[in-house]
Amino acid sequence: MDWFDLIWRRPRVETTVLGVAASIAEAIVQSTNLLQTRLRDEGFAWTDPARADTDECLLECTILEWFLQDVVMSDGLGKRTEAIRQALGGRILTDLQRGGVRAACLADFDRRAHERFIDYSNVLSVSPSLQPLGALAWRRISGGDRPSERMTMLVAIRARAVLASLIASSRTG
């Protein structure tokens, strides 16, 4: 038997819905951590420490990052997209629970995520700019209606960078 036979006889690894969801969930966790670090670096933890360190803030950051992943995912996974979405929702919820997010904060997780996705999608469909998305996401993350041009732009620029990175990796992957 030569190398050629070994290579062709080796079992092929098939990606599963749960495997894809796990990979995407890990990317969402990493991206959420980066977003929270960036917000902290820009002074959010200093200007509003009561909100910055809450489960609600973490949840809103996670939903935003999940939404950005979903925008790109919906274009590239074909017929398995809906199954991956379902598995991903369960995986994110489990990761948040394991991360110590209070059960009371997660009680309406599915409804809240669904509503945010609709709101964010509507904003994206109205404007080619990501600034309206940044403004809406910032209001959700900050937990209030206080406008902040700096934080709106930070979230919009972050969203643009995440989307560009995801689109580039989906084209090469």
Secondary structure as the mmCIF struct_conf table of DSSP 4:
data_model
#
loop_
_struct_conf.conf_type_id
_struct_conf.id
_struct_conf.beg_label_comp_id
_struct_conf.beg_label_asym_id
_struct_conf.beg_label_seq_id
_struct_conf.end_label_comp_id
_struct_conf.end_label_asym_id
_struct_conf.end_label_seq_id
HELX_RH_AL_P HELX_RH_AL_P1 TRP A 3 ARG A 9
BEND BEND1 ARG A 10 ARG A 10
HELX_LH_PP_P HELX_LH_PP_P1 PRO A 11 THR A 15
HELX_RH_AL_P HELX_RH_AL_P2 VAL A 17 ASP A 41
TURN_TY1_P TURN_TY1_P1 GLU A 42 GLY A 43
HELX_RH_AL_P HELX_RH_AL_P3 PHE A 44 THR A 47
HELX_RH_AL_P HELX_RH_AL_P4 PRO A 49 ALA A 52
TURN_TY1_P TURN_TY1_P2 ASP A 53 ASP A 53
BEND BEND2 THR A 54 THR A 54
HELX_RH_AL_P HELX_RH_AL_P5 ASP A 55 GLY A 76
BEND BEND3 LEU A 77 LEU A 77
HELX_RH_3T_P HELX_RH_3T_P1 GLY A 78 ARG A 80
HELX_RH_AL_P HELX_RH_AL_P6 THR A 81 ARG A 98
TURN_TY1_P TURN_TY1_P3 GLY A 99 GLY A 100
HELX_RH_AL_P HELX_RH_AL_P7 ALA A 103 LEU A 106
TURN_TY1_P TURN_TY1_P4 ALA A 107 ASP A 108
HELX_RH_AL_P HELX_RH_AL_P8 PHE A 109 VAL A 126
BEND BEND4 PRO A 128 LEU A 130
HELX_RH_AL_P HELX_RH_AL_P9 GLN A 131 SER A 142
TURN_TY1_P TURN_TY1_P5 GLY A 143 GLY A 143
BEND BEND5 GLY A 144 GLY A 144
HELX_RH_AL_P HELX_RH_AL_P10 GLU A 149 THR A 172
#
